[in-house]
Amino acid sequence: MDSSTLSDPAAIMRQKKAGGHRLATLTAYDYAFGRILDDLGLDLILVGDSLGMVQLGHRDTTQVTIEIMEHHTRAVAAGVRKTLLVSDLPAGSYTTPDQALSNARRLVAAGAKAVKVEGGNDILPQIQAILADGIPVLGHLGMLPQHVREEGGYHIKGESSEEAETILADALALDEAGVLGIVLELVQPDAAEAVTMAISCPTIGIGSGEFCDGNILVIHDLLGLFPWFKPRFVTPKADLAGAIGEAVRSYCDDVRGTSSDSAA
Ligand code: KIV
């Protein structure tokens, strides 16, 4: 990752899309993961408010606060030097342009280089206020986890032509405002492809088919570290929960002298 990505993320992300580069991105929530991921050539690391679920045991992301996001952003930022670090503004922290700006500044002070917000035209004034202050913004359309309670679950978006048109209109507005990219979560693949073709900033899909400009996953899902919930669209690349089980059982056997080695 060259340092210009950090100085003008929106321009660099658009260049990457124009050059056909596919964006590989992941979440991180603490120093160790931030530091490990920073050396792996990812296009972006997100301190996602999904930390409410995978780090704090909440049932969804809606109870995560700006203080919690600051805390985890600071931890990840301590390990990230090269990769673009984006942090989520949590639910209820960007209801007005002034509030959005002051909370975006808090995340930047904690080490984020950009912030992510969920929504389209409904939050355009907030996005414009943050961008006008020189803070890059990553958009998020489709299924919006911060609204999961009103929506009654995690449902695919853009299946009806009306919904697909709304997502497209929101994406066009965000693109024109100058966001660095747009996460498309659980968007019906044809609708995601239509958005991807219509805008100049990259789309980063999660459960939205193969026609986005890149992909993002919660790192716990990729690594098999959250065995209690496995999204249908993820193929885990490791079984860390299983590996932890094996290592801890082996440790217990060593300490208690119950391993087959010590019995022999
Ligand atoms: O909170 C999060 O981790 C996210 C990504 C999964 C897109 O919003």
Residues whose N, C-alpha, C, O or C-beta is under 5 A from the ligand:
A	BS01	KIV	T27 G48 D49 S50 V183 I216 V218
